Amino acid sequence: MSRNFLAIVVLCAVPWPVDCELSLAQSESAKSTQNAAQLDQWPQLFRAEISTPGGVIYFGWELTQKLPADLSVNASSQSYRGYWVNGSERIEIPSIVVSGQWPSQSATIRCDIPHYQSEIQATWEPRQQKWLGNFRKRLAGDQKYNELEFHAAPIESFSDLYPVSAAHADPVDISGNWQVAFSSAKSPAVGKFTVAGNRITGTFLTDTGDYRFLSGYWWENEWIFGCFDGAHAFLFRARLQPDGRVAGDFWSGHRWHETWSATSDENAALPDPFQQSHWNPQVKLDDLKFADLMGTPRKLSENEFAGEVRLVQLFGSWCPNCHDAAHFLGELYREQNAGLAADQTRRLSIVGLAFELSGNKAEDVAAVQKYLERHQIQYPILMAGHSDKELATRELGGLDQIKAFPTTLFFDQYGKCRAVYSGFSGTATGAAYERLQQAFRAKIEEIAKSIR
């Protein structure tokens, strides 16, 4: 599930409540000397901010340690290990390089997220004790980038992540399950929230995937929450209505905006993911031919892809839910094939079909290789086409629609499609993720038993 960035724009700081701005400014001024001292301690914590048209997304940034210097590359540069933090989630940043005499003098930092073709570049301002720069992400189908303003300032702990004002109304507790309607969506979603004081965590589940680990705070008369995962910058606002519903706004990146509303419903559930897309039985595995990473055409009916049960996953290296799915499928592949001799037929065969952003073969292959490396994937990947869902449906040729990335096709050893599962509920969804794992294992077992 993904909201794609559609254009390029450099945003200035977004206006937000004046008293909030003054509160943070005064706090930062009082702590400037203290912050300078903090920069000699490990780990180093920062309040990171990305500005969107709907306001500021706050998230944690943690630098855990310096890495051994590679003086042969650049004597003035230092590499670090670090994480983006959204609520309980810590996302490792693949590459962090600082150039210059940070923190005593001006310096630059670059955080690369190559598997999402995105990066953060910023300059350290010693007087302000802040990193100031931009988040940049590659757009689909061209050479342009989306850009959003990025700031980061040292803090003592992530309990200081959000602005606080005692003058505002008491927070409204919206903990629990909610049936959600997004204005752009045909199908309902499910919201799951937990409120503790003036903090909120949770996620949205949709029939295409989830919105990952959302966290935020109470301000004036509304909840403001979001996340940054290296690919997406999500911001939500939620206000309790007189009739007990919740209504709000959603922004993704610099351009996407829609409204949403929700009704409290502990039994709220999504449509059956096994019923969202359907396979044409006239299309056989022998009809499906795509190039491997070396450019060699391969048919899915080849013996190399054989197994008692065959999973074909439609994915994109640009898709965070697909990364969640890759982690699970890797575990499933090793679990199902444990103890097999080299000459034995696999219990489970998995093939990934990549639908990528750029349309440039070399760039798309490079993006998929980073995806493989990140998850140490042992099963084969083929290059299937473009990430546009309508185009991808035509390029695949067997489904009535590709509704979500990822989509998982379940085949038996004879090449008959036995099930299609749309979307993926990742670890942020808690019980829904557990149910998904159980459903995959049960379907694999059902197919295997039917052919023995």
Backbone torsions as a table, in degrees:
resi	resn	phi	psi	omega
1	MET	NA	132.1	-175.3
2	SER	-158.5	140.7	168.3
3	ARG	-101.4	111.2	-174.0
4	ASN	-77.4	142.0	169.9
5	PHE	-71.6	138.2	-169.0
6	LEU	-112.7	-17.0	-175.7
7	ALA	-152.6	-174.4	-179.0
8	ILE	-120.3	136.2	177.2
9	VAL	-159.6	145.5	172.9
10	VAL	-105.8	120.4	-174.9
11	LEU	-95.1	144.3	169.5
12	CYS	-86.9	172.5	-180.0
13	ALA	-58.7	135.6	-177.2
14	VAL	-84.5	132.3	177.2
15	PRO	-59.9	142.5	177.1
16	TRP	-146.4	174.3	-171.9
17	PRO	-51.0	132.2	-174.7
18	VAL	-61.4	-42.1	-178.6
19	ASP	-65.6	-31.6	175.9
20	CYS	-66.7	-42.8	-179.6
21	GLU	-62.7	-44.4	179.8
22	LEU	-65.7	-39.3	179.9
23	SER	-59.1	-46.8	179.9
24	LEU	-69.1	-39.2	-178.9
25	ALA	-62.0	-44.9	179.3
26	GLN	-64.5	-41.0	180.0
27	SER	-62.4	-44.1	-178.3
28	GLU	-65.9	-38.6	179.8
29	SER	-63.7	-44.3	-177.6
30	ALA	-66.5	-27.6	-174.1
31	LYS	-99.7	2.8	-171.4
32	SER	-59.0	-44.9	179.3
33	THR	-66.0	-42.2	178.7
34	GLN	-62.2	-39.5	179.2
35	ASN	-63.6	-39.8	179.3
36	ALA	-60.0	-40.1	178.1
37	ALA	-67.0	-35.8	-179.3
38	GLN	-60.2	-29.6	-173.7
39	LEU	-70.4	-2.3	172.9
40	ASP	-96.5	2.3	-175.0
41	GLN	-111.9	155.3	178.4
42	TRP	-125.4	143.9	-8.8
43	PRO	-71.1	160.7	177.8
44	GLN	-102.9	127.6	-174.9
45	LEU	-110.0	143.0	-179.9
46	PHE	-134.1	144.9	165.5
47	ARG	-85.5	108.5	179.7
48	ALA	-95.2	143.6	-177.9
49	GLU	-133.8	134.9	169.3
50	ILE	-122.7	128.8	-176.5
51	SER	-90.8	129.9	176.1
52	THR	-122.2	169.4	176.6
53	PRO	-60.0	-21.7	-179.8
54	GLY	-94.4	-3.1	-178.4
55	GLY	134.6	-165.1	-174.7
56	VAL	-98.7	133.1	170.4
57	ILE	-94.1	122.5	176.2
58	TYR	-100.8	137.1	174.6
59	PHE	-153.0	163.0	-178.4
60	GLY	-85.7	150.1	174.2
61	TRP	-134.2	123.9	-175.7
62	GLU	-122.4	122.9	169.8
63	LEU	-101.4	117.3	-172.4
64	THR	-91.4	-33.3	-178.7
65	GLN	-171.5	160.5	170.7
66	LYS	-78.7	147.5	174.1
67	LEU	-99.2	158.1	179.6
68	PRO	-55.1	133.7	-177.1
69	ALA	-71.2	139.5	174.2
70	ASP	-107.1	87.8	-173.6
71	LEU	-67.2	-17.6	179.0
72	SER	-72.6	-19.4	-179.7
73	VAL	-87.6	-57.6	-178.4
74	ASN	-160.1	113.4	-175.2
75	ALA	-66.2	-21.0	-178.0
76	SER	-95.3	3.5	-177.1
77	SER	-109.2	150.6	179.1
78	GLN	-136.0	132.0	178.1
79	SER	-95.2	149.4	-179.0
80	TYR	-132.9	161.2	168.5
81	ARG	-105.5	139.6	-178.6
82	GLY	-161.9	176.5	-173.6
83	TYR	-143.8	147.6	162.7
84	TRP	-89.2	141.7	-176.8
85	VAL	-125.4	119.9	173.9
86	ASN	-122.8	104.9	-176.4
87	GLY	58.6	-122.1	-178.3
88	SER	-88.1	-2.5	-177.3
89	GLU	-92.5	134.2	173.2
90	ARG	-119.5	119.3	-177.8
91	ILE	-108.0	116.6	-178.7
92	GLU	-68.2	136.0	177.8
93	ILE	-89.3	122.0	-173.2
94	PRO	-60.6	-36.3	-176.0
95	SER	-148.1	126.9	175.6
96	ILE	-131.0	119.4	-179.6
97	VAL	-128.0	126.6	176.8
98	VAL	-109.6	130.6	176.6
99	SER	-116.8	130.0	-179.1
100	GLY	113.4	-176.7	-174.8
101	GLN	-95.3	63.2	177.9
102	TRP	-79.8	139.3	5.7
103	PRO	-99.6	3.2	-173.5
104	SER	-75.4	-27.5	-178.4
105	GLN	-132.0	174.3	178.6
106	SER	-59.9	141.2	-179.0
107	ALA	-151.4	168.8	175.9
108	THR	-123.6	152.4	178.2
109	ILE	-132.9	145.0	175.0
110	ARG	-133.4	121.3	175.2
111	CYS	-108.5	111.8	-178.2
112	ASP	-96.9	133.7	172.5
113	ILE	-121.7	76.5	-169.8
114	PRO	-63.7	-30.3	-177.9
115	HIS	-71.4	-14.6	173.1
116	TYR	-111.0	5.2	-177.6
117	GLN	52.4	48.8	-178.7
118	SER	-138.3	166.6	-178.1
119	GLU	-161.9	159.5	168.4
120	ILE	-120.3	128.5	174.1
121	GLN	-122.8	133.2	-177.0
122	ALA	-150.6	161.4	178.2
123	THR	-116.3	134.5	177.4
124	TRP	-82.2	125.6	177.6
125	GLU	-105.1	103.5	-174.5
126	PRO	-59.4	-37.0	-178.8
127	ARG	-65.5	-41.5	-178.7
128	GLN	-86.6	-13.0	-175.1
129	GLN	55.0	50.8	-177.6
130	LYS	-144.4	151.9	163.9
131	TRP	-91.8	130.6	179.4
132	LEU	-126.2	125.3	-178.6
133	GLY	-174.7	-145.2	-175.6
134	ASN	-142.9	149.8	167.2
135	PHE	-97.3	129.9	-178.5
136	ARG	-125.2	134.3	177.7
137	LYS	-134.8	136.1	179.4
138	ARG	-63.8	136.4	177.5
139	LEU	-92.2	158.5	-179.1
140	ALA	-70.4	134.1	166.5
141	GLY	80.0	2.1	178.8
142	ASP	-151.9	-172.8	-176.3
143	GLN	-98.9	9.7	-177.1
144	LYS	-87.8	164.5	179.6
145	TYR	-127.5	145.2	165.6
146	ASN	-81.3	140.5	177.9
147	GLU	-130.5	136.2	176.2
148	LEU	-132.5	144.3	-177.7
149	GLU	-69.6	137.7	-177.4
150	PHE	-126.3	133.2	172.0
151	HIS	-130.6	155.0	173.3
152	ALA	-154.0	133.1	179.7
153	ALA	-130.9	146.2	-179.7
154	PRO	-63.4	143.7	172.8
155	ILE	-136.4	161.6	-178.4
156	GLU	-76.2	-39.1	179.9
157	SER	-153.9	164.7	-179.5
158	PHE	-73.4	-4.9	170.7
159	SER	-69.5	-16.1	177.3
160	ASP	-95.2	15.3	-170.2
161	LEU	-69.9	-34.0	-171.8
162	TYR	-113.0	152.8	175.2
163	PRO	-68.1	149.5	-179.1
164	VAL	-134.9	137.8	174.5
165	SER	-141.2	118.6	-178.0
166	ALA	-71.0	-12.3	-176.8
167	ALA	-77.3	-12.3	-174.9
168	HIS	-86.7	165.2	-179.1
169	ALA	-62.0	154.6	178.2
170	ASP	-61.2	144.3	179.3
171	PRO	-61.5	145.7	175.4
172	VAL	-93.2	129.3	-178.5
173	ASP	-82.2	111.7	177.6
174	ILE	-113.5	26.8	178.1
175	SER	-58.9	145.4	176.4
176	GLY	121.0	-165.6	-178.9
177	ASN	-99.0	142.7	-179.6
178	TRP	-135.5	137.1	171.1
179	GLN	-83.3	122.6	-168.8
180	VAL	-117.4	139.2	173.6
181	ALA	-120.3	112.7	170.9
182	PHE	-85.4	140.9	-172.8
183	SER	-63.8	-25.4	-177.5
184	SER	-93.4	-6.7	-170.7
185	ALA	-101.4	143.1	175.8
186	LYS	-83.1	-28.8	-177.2
187	SER	-105.8	150.9	178.5
188	PRO	-71.4	159.0	174.5
189	ALA	-118.6	174.2	177.9
190	VAL	-126.3	128.8	174.6
191	GLY	-103.5	135.6	178.0
192	LYS	-127.3	117.1	-174.5
193	PHE	-130.2	150.0	173.1
194	THR	-130.4	124.0	-179.8
195	VAL	-107.9	132.2	174.7
196	ALA	-135.4	102.2	-176.0
197	GLY	66.7	-123.4	178.6
198	ASN	-104.2	26.9	177.2
199	ARG	-120.0	148.9	178.6
200	ILE	-136.4	140.2	171.9
201	THR	-132.0	160.6	178.5
202	GLY	160.1	-162.9	177.4
203	THR	-162.7	170.0	169.8
204	PHE	-114.2	135.0	172.4
205	LEU	-105.6	132.0	175.6
206	THR	-125.6	174.3	179.9
207	ASP	-76.2	2.6	173.9
208	THR	-113.6	-14.5	-179.3
209	GLY	156.5	-164.9	-178.7
210	ASP	-122.0	165.5	-178.5
211	TYR	-96.1	19.1	171.7
212	ARG	65.4	-159.2	-171.8
213	PHE	-84.2	102.2	179.0
214	LEU	-95.2	142.6	176.2
215	SER	-150.3	155.6	-178.5
216	GLY	-177.8	-153.7	-166.4
217	TYR	-149.9	165.2	176.7
218	TRP	-93.0	131.6	178.0
219	TRP	-141.1	123.5	-176.7
220	GLU	57.3	-101.7	-177.7
221	ASN	-124.9	27.2	-177.3
222	GLU	-150.7	158.6	171.0
223	TRP	-90.7	136.0	176.9
224	ILE	-124.1	120.2	-176.4
225	PHE	-149.6	159.8	-178.4
226	GLY	-176.4	-163.2	176.6
227	CYS	-163.6	160.5	172.3
228	PHE	-134.0	122.5	-176.3
229	ASP	-119.8	13.4	-177.6
230	GLY	94.4	-22.3	177.4
231	ALA	-113.1	-41.4	-174.3
232	HIS	-120.4	147.2	170.4
233	ALA	-120.4	99.3	-176.1
234	PHE	-103.0	136.3	174.8
235	LEU	-135.9	129.7	178.1
236	PHE	-123.0	145.6	168.6
237	ARG	-124.6	140.8	-176.1
238	ALA	-138.1	128.9	-179.1
239	ARG	-128.3	132.4	177.6
240	LEU	-73.2	132.7	-179.5
241	GLN	-96.3	159.9	-179.5
242	PRO	-57.1	-29.2	-178.4
243	ASP	-87.1	5.9	177.8
244	GLY	94.2	-9.6	176.1
245	ARG	-75.8	167.1	170.6
246	VAL	-114.6	135.2	177.5
247	ALA	-130.9	150.7	-177.7
248	GLY	-169.3	-166.3	-177.9
249	ASP	-127.6	155.6	178.0
250	PHE	-135.9	129.2	174.2
251	TRP	-120.5	139.6	172.8
252	SER	-127.0	115.9	179.6
253	GLY	67.8	-145.8	-172.2
254	HIS	-93.4	-11.7	-169.9
255	ARG	-129.9	-39.7	-172.7
256	TRP	-71.1	130.0	175.3
257	HIS	-145.4	137.9	172.2
258	GLU	-152.3	166.9	176.9
259	THR	-102.0	163.7	177.2
260	TRP	-150.0	156.6	176.1
261	SER	-140.7	157.9	-174.6
262	ALA	-147.6	146.8	176.5
263	THR	-121.1	132.3	-179.7
264	SER	-60.8	128.0	-177.5
265	ASP	-161.2	102.1	-178.3
266	GLU	-65.4	-17.3	179.2
267	ASN	-100.3	12.5	-179.8
268	ALA	-57.5	134.9	-177.6
269	ALA	-148.9	158.2	178.8
270	LEU	-88.0	160.4	170.8
271	PRO	-60.3	154.7	-178.4
272	ASP	-59.8	117.0	-178.5
273	PRO	-65.1	-17.2	176.5
274	PHE	-80.7	-3.0	-176.9
275	GLN	-119.1	13.4	-175.3
276	GLN	-88.7	-29.9	179.4
277	SER	-136.1	152.1	-175.7
278	HIS	-134.7	142.3	-177.7
279	TRP	-89.4	140.7	174.9
280	ASN	-81.6	112.5	-175.7
281	PRO	-64.8	-13.8	178.2
282	GLN	-76.2	-15.9	-179.9
283	VAL	-91.9	123.6	-177.6
284	LYS	-103.7	162.0	177.0
285	LEU	-59.0	-32.3	179.9
286	ASP	-65.9	-19.5	179.5
287	ASP	-82.5	-14.1	-174.5
288	LEU	-96.4	109.9	-176.2
289	LYS	-130.9	123.7	-179.1
290	PHE	-141.1	158.0	-178.2
291	ALA	-81.0	143.2	171.6
292	ASP	-80.0	-175.3	-175.2
293	LEU	-68.5	-16.0	176.6
294	MET	-91.8	-3.6	179.4
295	GLY	93.8	3.5	-178.7
296	THR	-83.2	126.4	178.2
297	PRO	-64.8	134.9	-179.8
298	ARG	-132.5	141.8	174.6
299	LYS	-98.7	142.1	-179.6
300	LEU	-70.0	-10.9	177.4
301	SER	-83.7	-4.9	-177.2
302	GLU	-63.3	150.7	-177.2
303	ASN	-59.7	-30.3	-179.4
304	GLU	-59.2	-27.0	-177.3
305	PHE	-99.4	10.9	-175.0
306	ALA	-74.3	152.4	175.5
307	GLY	-173.7	160.1	175.6
308	GLU	-57.6	-39.3	173.7
309	VAL	-128.2	136.5	-179.4
310	ARG	-118.5	126.5	172.3
311	LEU	-105.7	132.1	172.7
312	VAL	-117.7	115.7	-177.9
313	GLN	-106.5	127.6	174.5
314	LEU	-91.6	121.6	-172.6
315	PHE	-146.9	173.7	171.0
316	GLY	-138.8	138.4	-179.4
317	SER	-65.7	-17.6	-178.4
318	TRP	-82.7	-6.5	-167.4
319	CYS	-103.0	113.9	179.9
320	PRO	-58.5	-39.2	177.7
321	ASN	-62.5	-32.4	177.0
322	CYS	-67.6	-33.8	175.6
323	HIS	-66.9	-40.3	174.7
324	ASP	-59.2	-44.5	-178.5
325	ALA	-64.7	-38.8	-179.4
326	ALA	-61.3	-39.6	178.5
327	HIS	-61.5	-45.5	180.0
328	PHE	-67.5	-44.7	-178.2
329	LEU	-64.1	-34.8	176.3
330	GLY	-60.9	-44.6	176.7
331	GLU	-62.4	-44.1	-178.4
332	LEU	-62.9	-41.5	-179.7
333	TYR	-62.3	-46.2	-179.9
334	ARG	-68.1	-40.5	-178.9
335	GLU	-63.6	-45.7	-175.3
336	GLN	-72.4	-28.1	-175.3
337	ASN	-106.1	11.1	-179.1
338	ALA	-61.6	135.0	174.3
339	GLY	82.5	1.6	-179.8
340	LEU	-79.5	140.2	173.7
341	ALA	-73.2	161.4	-176.0
342	ALA	-61.1	-30.5	-176.5
343	ASP	-93.2	3.0	179.4
344	GLN	-87.7	146.7	175.7
345	THR	-68.3	132.9	-179.7
346	ARG	-63.7	144.6	172.7
347	ARG	-70.0	-37.5	-178.9
348	LEU	-132.4	124.2	173.5
349	SER	-108.7	137.7	177.2
350	ILE	-128.1	135.0	172.5
351	VAL	-129.4	130.9	175.9
352	GLY	-97.3	133.4	173.9
353	LEU	-110.1	113.8	-173.4
354	ALA	-90.3	129.6	174.2
355	PHE	-117.9	109.1	-165.9
356	GLU	-109.6	172.7	-169.2
357	LEU	-80.7	-47.1	-161.6
358	SER	-79.7	-32.4	-171.9
359	GLY	83.7	-7.2	175.5
360	ASN	-92.8	119.2	-172.1
361	LYS	-57.9	-46.6	-177.2
362	ALA	-63.2	-44.3	-180.0
363	GLU	-65.8	-41.4	-179.2
364	ASP	-66.3	-40.4	177.2
365	VAL	-63.3	-41.1	179.3
366	ALA	-62.5	-39.4	178.7
367	ALA	-65.3	-40.9	179.8
368	VAL	-68.2	-36.9	177.9
369	GLN	-62.3	-38.1	176.1
370	LYS	-64.3	-38.7	176.9
371	TYR	-61.0	-45.5	178.4
372	LEU	-60.2	-46.0	-178.2
373	GLU	-64.5	-41.4	-177.1
374	ARG	-61.0	-39.5	-175.5
375	HIS	-104.1	2.8	-179.6
376	GLN	49.6	50.7	-175.0
377	ILE	-72.6	131.9	-177.9
378	GLN	-100.4	-15.2	-179.1
379	TYR	-92.4	158.5	-174.5
380	PRO	-73.1	151.4	177.3
381	ILE	-124.7	135.4	176.0
382	LEU	-119.3	150.6	-179.6
383	MET	-89.8	113.4	-169.7
384	ALA	-103.9	-26.1	-178.9
385	GLY	156.8	-153.6	-174.0
386	HIS	-95.8	156.3	-174.6
387	SER	-75.2	-17.0	176.7
388	ASP	-59.5	125.9	-170.4
389	LYS	-66.2	-38.7	178.8
390	GLU	-66.0	-44.1	177.8
391	LEU	-65.4	-41.6	179.7
392	ALA	-63.0	-37.6	177.8
393	THR	-61.1	-41.9	178.8
394	ARG	-69.1	-39.1	-178.2
395	GLU	-67.7	-35.2	177.9
396	LEU	-72.1	-52.0	172.7
397	GLY	86.7	1.8	-177.8
398	GLY	-118.8	-21.7	-178.3
399	LEU	-97.1	149.1	173.9
400	ASP	-69.2	-29.3	174.5
401	GLN	-162.7	143.4	167.2
402	ILE	-95.6	105.2	-175.5
403	LYS	-87.0	-25.2	-173.7
404	ALA	-149.8	151.0	162.9
405	PHE	-111.2	122.9	2.7
406	PRO	-84.1	160.0	167.0
407	THR	-128.2	135.7	-175.8
408	THR	-116.5	126.1	178.7
409	LEU	-102.5	131.9	179.5
410	PHE	-107.0	117.4	177.6
411	PHE	-115.5	151.4	170.5
412	ASP	-88.4	180.0	-174.3
413	GLN	-68.1	-15.2	179.3
414	TYR	-93.6	1.2	176.8
415	GLY	90.0	10.9	177.5
416	LYS	-86.2	129.8	178.8
417	CYS	-76.8	121.8	-174.9
418	ARG	-104.3	-17.8	-179.9
419	ALA	-168.5	155.0	174.4
420	VAL	-132.1	125.9	-179.7
421	TYR	-115.0	119.7	-178.1
422	SER	-96.9	133.0	175.4
423	GLY	84.4	-175.7	179.6
424	PHE	-160.8	124.9	175.1
425	SER	-95.2	111.6	-174.0
426	GLY	-84.8	-168.0	-173.3
427	THR	-63.1	-24.5	179.7
428	ALA	-65.5	-19.3	-174.6
429	THR	-89.5	-3.1	174.1
430	GLY	63.5	-111.4	-175.8
431	ALA	-61.6	-33.2	179.2
432	ALA	-64.5	-36.6	176.7
433	TYR	-65.7	-40.9	177.1
434	GLU	-62.1	-42.1	179.8
435	ARG	-65.4	-37.2	178.0
436	LEU	-62.2	-46.0	179.2
437	GLN	-59.7	-43.1	178.9
438	GLN	-63.3	-40.6	-178.9
439	ALA	-65.2	-40.6	178.6
440	PHE	-64.0	-47.1	-178.4
441	ARG	-64.5	-40.1	179.8
442	ALA	-65.6	-40.1	180.0
443	LYS	-67.2	-41.0	177.8
444	ILE	-61.0	-45.3	-180.0
445	GLU	-64.4	-40.9	178.4
446	GLU	-60.3	-44.5	-179.8
447	ILE	-67.5	-43.9	-178.3
448	ALA	-61.7	-42.3	-178.9
449	LYS	-66.2	-34.8	-174.8
450	SER	-69.0	-18.5	-176.0
451	ILE	-111.0	0.9	-178.2
452	ARG	-83.5	NA	NA
